[in-house]
């Protein structure tokens, strides 16, 4: 099957929240069996390999985000000149199609590969967490959309939930209570000051946003307008550029919270990662090494990874698309990468 036909098939499956996970994994399994891959189904994931000691691995997720409006059927691939339009065409069924199509072009008696197809990347990364112990190759390609520009790393993340507890009372006598909302505001002012004057000033030039970022994404508190709030909850997301920030930010927050009646929950704590590569032809594509600010499945594995896939990056957009010409370039690059790792063994 040509890459466009494979993408058409992959897009036809509604994999929002893994809805047709079994069906898409069945298609991938049947496709790879034609090329004598050994298949393992692990929870909702699929692992395929043609050697017990593969030299290179590919990772890709099959799920997509939901859509709100679409110019047609999102599960039917539409072609408009060079554009291939469909839900997940870019993120990341285009990368999956390029991986599968490349397999058909290789001499698989000479190339030792492992392929990892995951679920639930868009919500909680459940799939990669379930199969990471099965990932054998030291070098991994992640087929997320990059417009065929190699990306060598990702920021880490520190995701926190903090609950503040006050003393609830009637709003007519607020001095009898303690507002959990006011307490949270005082804390926010303190952590913002610390962030702006210490954390943000430390530059890590590898990243497109070259410093650790902070976002207070949610505040929930109070029960009614005529009551002093007895509880307030905030959620904070740090995208970590410098590994040491995981520890220093956590320590600072714990110190600040000593003056509050509060509870801290660390939901995620993942270090940043900058990878190395000695693939000369990839160095020629991009003169500067880039690292992204978002998480990928590479953040959850202890392997050297490069993020490389087709484009343009229209992820999570209405009428998401990928260019056919870019898909074909991705195939070419994947083939060269596979040959590189297998020739040097």
C-alpha positions, 0 to 999 in steps of 0.5 A: 500500500502507498502511504496515502492509502495507508493514511486513508485507512488509519484516518477512517478509524475513530480513535478519539479516546481510543474508541476504535483502538482494537480495530486500528490495532488489528489493521496494523497487526495484519499489515505487519504480519505480511512482512513477517513481524512478530506481534505482541498486544500489551493492554491496548498497545501493539509491539512488533519486531523482526529481530530480538535485537533490533537496531532502531525503534519507532514509536507512534500513538494511534489516538486523536483529540476530539473535534468541534466542527469540521468541513465534511466527515473527519474520518474520511481522508480528503485530498486538496492538491497536496493537502491530505485532510482528516482527523489525526492526519497530522497528529499523528497518523501521518507519521504512522502511515510513513512508518508502515509504508517505509517497511514495505520498501526495505530489505527486512533480512538486513534491517532489524526493527522494533515498532511500538504503537500506543494508545492514550497519548493525548490524555494521560500517556497510559500506553507508553507507560504500559510498554516502556519496559518492552522498548529494547533499542537504544535509539528511537524515532518518534513520528510526531509532526515536525515538518521533517525537522529533527527535534532532539529533546523535550522539556520536562514537566512539574504538575502540582495541585495545591489545596488551601483550607480556611475557616468557613463562615457567613460573609457578614462576619468575615473576621470569624473565618479565614478565606482559603481563596485569599490564602491561595492569592497570597501564595500565588503572589509569592510563587510568582515573585520567586519564579520571575526573579529566579527561575525565569532568568536561567536560560537554556538555549536548546529550547524554543522558549529558552527558560522554565515556564509557569502556568496557573491553569485552574483555580477552584474555590468557595461555595457561595457568594455569601460565605467565606471560602473554606477551601480553594484548589489551584493547579500549577504547570511548570515546563522544565528547561533545567533539570535542577528546577524540578528539585528547587521549585518543589523545595521552594513551594514546600517551604512557602506552604509551611505558613498555610493550612494546605495539602500539596499533590505532585501529579507529575515530575519529569525531567527535561531531556536533550538527546545526542545524534551522530546522523550526519544527514540529519545535521544537514537538515537543520543547522541548529538543534531544536528541543520542544516545550511540550511532552512527547512519549519520549519523555517517558522512556530512558532511550535516546530519541529523535522526534521526526515526522511530516508536516506542516504541524496542524495538530488539534486544528479544524480540518487538520491536514498533512502534505503528501509531499511531506509524507513522502519526504518522511518516508525517505528520511525514515529509510535512510535512518533505518539503513544508517543504524543497521549498517553501523552494527 
